[in-house]
């Protein structure tokens, strides 16, 4: 339904340390190996910059987040033009793979993702979300989330790091680093040269139907410290160079010991959280 897009646009905020669900179906993702020298010095510089970014984000406080609670408003775009007045959302994310979105002022549209399953809850009851239009994009975006790259990929065997020099992203001077895992999946990060905080993330994937390569980008802004974790309160998403969504947070909290019942679609069949 129309709110599914809002949920998909919010997925990059996911925090998880466990094994990511491998994107299925048309979400098979890969990126061409960067034409960058793979010498050890280059990789060491890339690692040092990434370590700086992790420390800037909060170090151990960032690396050990177990759950998060968010409130805000999201705006969707079509061909770079806004197509909504914004949707209020509440989000609950629990390590390693549980996610809940409550949408609208009445919080009467709920989507839950647990493992590799997705459900929508409304006054009509519970239904499985559409696999191609909703579930597969969600799993893909969760797989390539910034937190997955920094908290998981960097610790996996076979990861390759490439320092690509200085450039400009979102009107900021940044250091560009590409992280590639053992499956040849790559994410390019743009890290502020002064604060070391992530400014932008980019990854690409090939559509199995039309064979076209799609590029998804996310811009992070308005960082604020929350429980010793530097948190971007403003995010902008782009799809193939066009703005697709913006999200503005009004409240964030971490490690609230969220109950597993929040992520059980049968526990709230009427669309109410309590």
Helices and strands as residue ranges (DSSP letters): H 4-10, G 11-13, G 25-27, H 40-57, H 60-63, E 67-78, E 81-82, E 87-94, E 98-103, E 109-114, E 117-122, E 125-128, I 131-135, H 136-143, H 146-151, G 153-155, E 160-169, E 172-180, E 186-192, E 198-206, E 213-226, E 229-239, E 242-254, G 260-263
